[in-house]
Amino acid sequence: MGTANPAARWSDETVARARELHAGGLSAWKVANVLGVANRTVRAWLDGSRRPPPARHVARLRTVTQPIQTDHPSVESPVGTGTPDASDIV
């Protein structure tokens, strides 16, 4: 059943399916009817009070040090002021 709690009544797949159906436009009541689950249970899954949705990995950009155009050739920009590009995603 549930990966975090082996005694969970509904499987992770059922919870994921409920979220998919709701994201597709069905109301919580209709999702509950389709899956054969209590309406309150589905609403709790959807609002995250039961079975919080999995965390999303968010890519962060890493900045690159770029030389500053100055009269003195040994001066470089401070760390973190470079222009990030697609190759800088961590």
N, C-alpha and C positions, 0 to 999 in steps of 0.2 A: 504494500500500500504506500503510504507516505514515506519518503526517504528519511526525513528528520525524525519521524515518530512511527515506528513499525505498527503501532496499535491504531493508526489513523483509519477512519472509516472509509474515506474516499481516496482514490489513488491520485498521484501527482498528474497523471494523464487526464483524469476527469476534471481536475481544477484548471489545468491548462486549456482544455477544450471549452470549459465555461468562459474563460477569459477571451478565447478566440471568438466564440459565438457573440459575446457581448461587444467585442471590438468590431464585429461585423454588422452590428446594428440591432441585435435582439435585446429586448429588455431583460432585466434580471428575472422577472416572472416567467417570461417565455423560455429563457435558458433553463430555469428550474424544471419547467414542464418537459422540455426536450430530454434532459438528463435524468429525470426522475429523482431530483434532489429537492430538499425543502428550500423554499424561496429565501428564508432568512439565512440559510447556509450559503447560498449562492451570493447574496448581497454581502455577506461577511468576507467571502473570497475576493469579491470585486473591490471592496473598499480596503482590503489589506488587514483587517482586524483578525482574520484567521488566514493562515497560509499566505504570508506576505509574498508579493511577487519577487521573483529572483532579481538580485542586484544586476544592474547593467554595467558593463565595463565601458568607461568613457576614456577615449583616447585623449592624451594631453600633448600639446605641442612643446617641443624642446627648442629653446632659442639658441642660435648659433652666434658666436662672437664674430663680428665683421669689423675690418679695419675702418677707422674714421679717416676721412679725407682731410688732412691737416697739412700745415707747412712742415711739421716735424715728422719724419718717417717712422720714429720708434713709438709713437702714440697709437694705442688701440682702444677700441670702444670697451666700456665696462661689460661684464658678463650679463647676458640676458637682454641686450638691446638689439640683437640681430634680427633680421627678418626671417620668420619661420617659413618653411615650405613643406611640401608633402613628404619629403624624405626625413623630416624631423619628428614625425609622429612616434611617440614612445609606445 
